[in-house]
Amino acid sequence: MELFRQVRGTMEAYHMTEKGGHIVAAVSGGADSACLLRVLKSLSGPMDFTLEALHVNHGLRGAEADRDEEFTRRLCGELSVPFQAVRADVRACGKEWGLSEEEAGRKVRYEALRKLAAERRAEREASLGPDAPPCVIATAHHRDDSAETVLHNLFRGSGLKGLGGIRPVSGEIIRPLIQTSRSEIEAWMEENGFPWCEDSTNGDTDYTRNRIRNQILPLAAGVNSQAAANIVRAGSFIAQADEYLETQAADLCARHCFRDGESVGIPPWAISGEPPILRAYAIRHMLRLAGCPLRDVGAVHLEAAASLLGGQAGKRTEFPGGYGAWNGYEAFFVGPKPEIKEEPALPRLRISVFPLEKGMEIPKNQYTKWFDYDKMKDVPFLRFRQTGDYFELPGGGKKSLKAYMIDEKIPRGLRDRIPVLAEKSHVIWMIGYRISEYYKVTAQTKQIMEVTVDGGKE
């Protein structure tokens, strides 16, 4: 009865189900999931929930996989638990998705579980209304699985989120055995004479988790018999720190982030002064807002992105899943990787200087302009826009080039490709658009600087 009390205590502490709720249990036929199904069946009465089981046959182990499916079917029959089986070709799925068999199997399982849970949820809402008690998915992850996850994520360079281990509740997923060890599960099954199926691949050290389970954790237990429990305890502290930093990052982004199409941006000053760990969390939150799949985004990716902050415009780095981070002229962005376009080329100009004589007419050609040469204090340069560029307006006021482009509704993707002739930050001519009032030819002008775009049309 000790195991029942422990599991019930875990379920109640983390509010895993409600009275009248429904649980879809993932059952492979192994010791962990067979134990989970038996315990949930015993608790379904006193805790007032309904239960069914789903088994996924991955099609990887031939007759052994069929044996596991049949065992699970018989176990559900013995316990009077509704049973469903799903068959999938995980090897083919892995090739199609570009995933390992281990990763593809996980994806297939969770897709099947979520599909069934969604169906049950819809049925219950149709019969009981929108306030029907929730339908959740139970998996058989236990304390040792959480310790393995902490180590696995540590070795692959994860941040705090991965080092927090397996959460007792993740959205619709509940893990009633998460505070129970593998040895406690197997001891309980053996004491009660309950059978289970052994997966022959559990000893296959080609799988990373198996190497951690069968080689690394036993060595750690030789140093301290409570090593796994201590790893999980440390993970719980890390998970609390992770949740706090997530909250801080979400608040920071809510105050300063903005959307630009599919990308999410933030002014560098709003994030550069924060502690490095909060910068990384803010970038991760921005990625989430931009729709980036975060499963394979590790600390090394976030550090690379954070190193861009305050740097040169155009610098970029990449994340898994086809996303990236880059510096704009006035903001830091994350989002789907933009198309790498050919760098725009500056046009060739023909420039001549001559005195203004009576009777001369200012040309009305869009690509030939006259300017008051006597007002030039420095050598004008042809370039693309820079931060701080401005025009002078009639009456002597100033307007930033950025504001002018926005007011003229010039597409954002075009703004960095329009050449400007400028004297330091003072834009003489935004080619193809307008010139600064300051350099216009007047009655007082003595010398003309004529500028023609080579190849420009009327």
C-alpha positions in Angstrom: 0.0 0.0 0.0 3.0 2.3 0.4 3.3 2.7 -3.4 -0.4 3.6 -3.7 0.0 6.3 -1.0 3.1 7.7 -2.6 1.5 7.9 -6.0 -1.7 9.4 -4.7 0.2 11.9 -2.8 2.1 13.0 -5.9 -1.1 13.2 -7.9 -2.8 15.3 -5.3 0.2 17.6 -4.6 0.4 18.5 -8.3 -3.3 18.5 -9.0 -2.9 15.9 -11.8 -6.6 15.1 -12.2 -10.1 16.3 -11.0 -13.1 14.4 -9.8 -14.9 13.1 -12.9 -11.8 13.5 -15.0 -10.4 11.1 -17.6 -6.9 9.7 -18.0 -5.4 8.2 -21.2 -2.4 6.1 -19.9 0.5 5.4 -22.2 1.3 1.7 -21.7 4.2 -0.1 -23.4 4.0 -3.3 -21.4 7.3 -2.7 -19.5 7.5 -2.7 -15.7 7.0 1.1 -15.4 3.9 1.4 -17.5 2.4 -1.9 -16.3 2.8 -0.5 -12.7 1.3 2.8 -13.7 -1.8 1.2 -15.2 -2.3 -1.1 -12.1 -1.9 1.8 -9.7 -4.2 4.2 -11.7 -6.8 1.5 -11.9 -6.7 1.1 -8.1 -6.9 4.8 -7.6 -9.6 5.5 -10.2 -12.4 4.7 -7.7 -11.2 6.6 -4.6 -10.0 9.6 -6.7 -13.1 9.5 -9.1 -11.6 9.4 -12.6 -12.0 7.1 -15.6 -9.2 5.4 -17.3 -8.1 3.9 -20.7 -4.9 2.7 -22.2 -3.1 3.4 -25.4 -0.2 1.2 -26.7 2.0 2.2 -29.7 3.7 -0.5 -31.6 6.7 1.1 -33.3 7.3 -1.8 -35.7 11.0 -2.0 -34.8 11.3 -5.2 -32.9 9.3 -7.7 -35.0 7.8 -10.5 -32.9 8.9 -8.9 -29.7 6.9 -5.8 -30.4 3.8 -7.9 -31.2 4.3 -9.8 -27.9 4.3 -6.4 -26.0 1.1 -5.3 -27.7 -0.6 -8.6 -26.9 0.6 -8.5 -23.3 -0.8 -5.0 -22.9 -4.1 -6.0 -24.5 -4.4 -8.9 -22.0 -3.4 -6.7 -19.1 -6.1 -4.2 -19.9 -8.6 -7.0 -20.3 -7.7 -8.3 -16.8 -8.1 -4.9 -15.3 -11.2 -4.0 -17.3 -9.5 -0.9 -18.8 -10.5 0.1 -22.3 -7.6 -0.5 -24.7 -6.4 0.9 -28.0 -3.3 0.0 -30.1 -1.7 2.1 -32.8 0.9 0.7 -35.2 3.5 2.9 -36.9 6.6 2.4 -39.0 8.9 4.5 -36.9 12.0 3.7 -39.0 10.3 5.2 -42.1 9.0 8.1 -40.1 12.5 8.9 -38.8 13.8 9.0 -42.4 11.0 11.2 -43.5 11.3 13.6 -40.6 15.1 13.6 -40.4 15.1 12.2 -36.9 16.7 9.3 -35.1 14.6 6.2 -34.4 14.5 7.2 -30.7 13.3 10.8 -31.5 10.8 9.6 -34.2 9.4 7.0 -31.7 8.8 9.7 -29.2 7.1 11.9 -31.7 4.8 9.1 -32.9 3.8 8.2 -29.3 2.9 11.7 -28.3 1.0 12.4 -31.5 -1.1 9.3 -30.9 -1.7 10.1 -27.3 -2.7 13.7 -28.0 -5.0 12.6 -30.8 -6.8 10.2 -28.5 -7.0 12.7 -25.6 -8.4 15.3 -28.0 -11.1 12.9 -29.2 -12.1 12.1 -25.6 -12.1 15.7 -24.6 -14.4 16.6 -27.5 -16.8 13.7 -26.6 -16.9 14.8 -23.0 -17.5 18.4 -23.8 -20.3 17.4 -26.2 -22.0 15.4 -23.5 -21.1 17.3 -20.3 -20.6 20.8 -21.7 -17.6 23.1 -21.9 -16.9 22.8 -18.2 -16.4 19.0 -18.4 -13.6 17.8 -16.0 -10.3 17.6 -17.9 -8.9 14.7 -19.9 -5.1 14.2 -19.4 -2.4 11.9 -20.6 -0.4 9.8 -18.0 3.1 8.6 -18.8 5.2 6.2 -16.7 8.3 8.5 -16.2 9.8 8.0 -12.8 12.5 9.5 -10.6 15.4 7.7 -12.3 14.1 8.9 -15.7 14.3 12.4 -14.4 17.9 11.9 -13.3 18.8 10.5 -16.7 17.1 13.5 -18.4 19.1 16.0 -16.2 22.4 14.2 -17.2 21.5 13.8 -20.8 20.6 17.5 -21.1 23.8 18.5 -19.2 25.9 16.5 -21.7 24.2 18.0 -24.7 24.7 21.6 -23.5 21.2 22.5 -22.3 20.3 25.6 -20.2 18.5 25.6 -16.9 15.2 24.4 -18.5 16.7 21.1 -19.6 18.6 20.7 -16.3 15.3 21.0 -14.3 14.6 17.3 -15.2 11.1 16.0 -16.0 8.3 18.1 -14.6 5.5 16.3 -12.8 3.0 18.1 -15.0 3.6 19.6 -18.4 0.4 20.9 -19.9 -1.9 17.9 -20.5 0.8 15.4 -19.6 0.9 14.0 -16.0 3.6 11.8 -14.5 2.2 10.1 -11.4 5.3 7.9 -10.8 7.8 10.9 -11.0 8.6 10.7 -7.3 9.0 6.9 -7.3 12.3 5.1 -8.2 12.8 2.3 -10.7 13.8 0.0 -8.0 10.7 0.7 -6.0 8.5 0.0 -9.0 10.2 -3.3 -9.8 10.2 -4.4 -6.2 6.4 -3.7 -5.9 5.7 -5.6 -9.1 7.8 -8.6 -8.0 6.4 -8.7 -4.5 2.9 -8.8 -5.9 3.8 -11.3 -8.7 2.8 -9.0 -11.5 4.5 -9.8 -14.8 5.8 -7.3 -17.4 7.7 -7.4 -20.7 11.4 -6.7 -21.0 12.4 -4.6 -24.1 15.6 -6.1 -25.5 16.8 -2.7 -26.7 17.0 -1.4 -23.1 20.5 -2.9 -22.9 21.5 -1.5 -26.3 24.2 1.1 -25.6 23.7 2.6 -29.1 21.0 4.7 -27.4 22.3 7.6 -25.4 19.8 7.2 -22.6 20.7 3.5 -22.2 24.4 4.4 -21.7 23.4 6.9 -19.0 21.0 4.4 -17.4 23.2 1.3 -17.6 26.7 2.7 -17.2 26.8 6.3 -15.8 24.1 6.2 -13.1 25.4 2.9 -11.6 28.9 4.4 -11.3 27.4 7.5 -9.6 25.5 5.2 -7.2 28.9 3.7 -6.3 30.0 7.2 -5.1 26.7 7.8 -3.3 23.7 5.4 -3.2 21.4 8.4 -3.3 23.0 9.9 -6.4 19.9 9.7 -8.6 17.7 11.2 -5.9 20.2 14.0 -5.3 20.4 14.7 -9.1 16.6 15.0 -9.2 16.6 17.2 -6.1 19.1 19.6 -7.6 17.0 19.5 -10.8 14.0 20.7 -8.8 15.9 23.7 -7.5 17.1 24.4 -11.0 13.4 24.1 -12.3 12.3 26.8 -9.7 15.1 29.1 -10.9 14.0 28.5 -14.5 10.4 29.3 -13.7 11.4 32.6 -12.0 13.7 33.6 -14.9 10.9 32.7 -17.4 8.6 35.1 -15.6 11.2 37.9 -15.6 11.9 37.4 -19.3 8.2 37.4 -20.2 7.8 40.7 -18.3 10.8 42.2 -20.1 9.5 41.2 -23.5 6.0 42.4 -22.7 7.4 45.8 -22.0 9.8 46.2 -24.9 9.3 43.6 -27.7 7.5 44.4 -31.0 6.5 42.4 -34.0 7.9 42.9 -37.5 6.2 40.5 -39.8 7.1 37.0 -38.6 10.1 38.3 -36.6 10.2 39.7 -33.0 12.4 42.6 -32.2 13.7 44.5 -29.1 15.7 47.7 -28.8 19.3 46.6 -27.7 19.3 49.1 -24.8 16.3 47.3 -23.3 18.1 44.1 -22.9 21.9 44.8 -23.0 22.1 46.0 -19.4 20.4 42.9 -18.0 22.4 40.0 -16.4 23.7 37.6 -19.0 21.3 34.8 -17.9 18.2 37.1 -18.2 19.4 38.1 -21.7 19.5 34.5 -22.7 16.0 33.9 -21.2 14.6 37.0 -23.0 16.0 35.7 -26.3 14.5 32.3 -25.7 11.1 33.9 -25.0 11.4 36.0 -28.1 12.0 32.8 -30.1 8.9 31.3 -28.5 6.9 34.4 -29.6 8.3 34.0 -33.1 7.1 30.4 -33.3 10.5 28.7 -33.1 10.5 25.1 -32.0 12.6 25.2 -28.8 13.3 21.5 -28.3 16.8 21.6 -29.8 17.7 25.2 -28.8 20.5 24.9 -26.2 22.5 27.3 -24.1 25.2 27.5 -26.8 22.7 28.9 -29.3 21.4 31.5 -26.9 24.9 32.6 -25.9 25.8 33.1 -29.6 22.7 35.2 -30.1 23.3 37.3 -27.0 26.8 38.0 -28.2 25.3 40.0 -31.1 23.6 42.5 -28.9 24.9 46.0 -29.5 27.1 44.9 -32.4 27.2 45.7 -36.0 24.0 45.8 -38.1 23.7 42.7 -40.3 25.5 40.3 -37.9 23.6 37.1 -37.5 23.5 33.6 -36.0 21.3 30.6 -36.5 19.1 28.3 -34.4 17.9 24.8 -35.1 14.6 24.7 -36.9 15.3 27.3 -39.6 15.3 30.3 -37.3 17.9 33.0 -36.6 18.9 36.1 -34.7 20.3 39.2 -36.2 21.1 42.9 -35.6 19.0 45.5 -37.5 20.0 49.1 -37.5 18.0 50.0 -34.4 16.8 46.7 -33.0 17.8 43.1 -32.3 15.6 40.5 -34.1 14.8 36.8 -33.9 12.6 34.9 -36.4 12.5 32.7 -39.4 15.8 33.0 -41.3 15.4 35.7 -43.8 16.3 35.1 -47.4 19.9 36.0 -48.1 19.5 38.6 -50.8 22.3 39.8 -53.1 23.9 42.9 -51.6 22.6 46.0 -53.4 25.2 47.9 -55.5 25.6 51.6 -55.4 25.0 53.4 -58.7 27.6 55.4 -60.5 27.3 59.2 -60.4 28.5 61.9 -62.7 29.3 65.0 -60.8 30.3 68.4 -62.2 30.7 71.9 -60.7 30.1 75.1 -62.6 29.0 78.7 -62.0 25.3 79.6 -62.1 24.7 81.9 -65.0 21.7 84.0 -65.8 19.1 82.1 -67.8 20.1 78.6 -66.7 17.1 76.4 -65.8 17.1 73.8 -63.1 16.6 70.4 -64.8 13.4 68.5 -64.1 14.9 65.1 -64.4 14.4 62.7 -61.4 17.9 61.4 -61.7 19.7 64.7 -62.4 19.8 67.3 -59.5 21.4 70.7 -58.9 22.7 71.7 -55.5 24.2 74.8 -54.0 27.8 73.9 -54.0 28.9 76.8 -51.7 26.9 75.2 -48.9 29.0 72.1 -48.9 31.4 72.0 -46.0 32.7 68.4 -46.5 33.1 65.9 -49.3 29.7 64.3 -50.1 29.6 60.5 -50.1 27.3 58.1 -51.8 26.2 55.3 -49.5 23.2 53.6 -47.9 21.3 55.0 -45.0 22.8 55.1 -41.5 21.4 55.8 -38.0 21.1 59.6 -37.5 20.6 60.5 -41.1 18.3 63.5 -41.6 16.9 66.1 -44.1 16.5 69.8 -43.6 12.9 71.0 -44.2 11.5 74.3 -45.5 11.8 76.8 -42.6 14.9 75.2 -41.2 13.5 72.2 -39.3 14.9 68.7 -39.5 13.3 65.3 -40.2 15.1 62.0 -39.8 15.5 59.9 -42.9 13.8 57.0 -41.0 10.7 59.1 -40.3 10.6 60.2 -43.9 10.7 56.6 -45.2 8.0 55.6 -42.8 5.8 58.5 -43.7 6.3 57.7 -47.4 5.4 54.1 -46.7 8.6 52.8 -48.3 8.7 49.0 -47.6 11.0 48.1 -44.8 12.9 45.6 -47.0 13.6 48.4 -49.5 14.9 51.1 -47.1 18.4 49.7 -46.8 18.7 49.5 -50.6 18.0 53.1 -51.5 21.3 55.0 -52.1 21.7 58.5 -50.5 24.2 61.2 -51.2 25.2 62.7 -47.8 27.5 65.2 -46.2 28.2 63.4 -42.9 24.6 62.7 -41.5 23.0 65.4 -43.5 21.3 63.8 -46.5 21.8 65.9 -49.6 19.7 63.6 -51.9 17.8 60.4 -51.3 18.1 59.3 -54.9 14.9 58.8 -56.7 12.9 60.6 -53.9 13.8 64.1 -52.5 16.6 66.5 -51.7 17.3 68.5 -48.6 15.9 72.0 -48.5 19.2 73.3 -47.3 21.1 72.4 -50.5 18.5 73.7 -53.0 19.5 76.3 -55.5 18.4 79.8 -54.6 18.9 83.4 -55.9 22.0 83.6 -53.8 23.6 80.5 -55.3 26.9 81.1 -57.1 28.2 77.6 -57.9 26.2 74.6 -58.9 27.0 71.0 -58.2 25.2 68.9 -60.8 24.8 65.2 -59.9 23.5 62.7 -62.5 22.8 59.0 -61.8 24.6 57.1 -64.6 21.8 55.1 -66.3 19.0 56.9 -64.5 15.8 57.5 -66.4 13.5 60.4 -66.7 
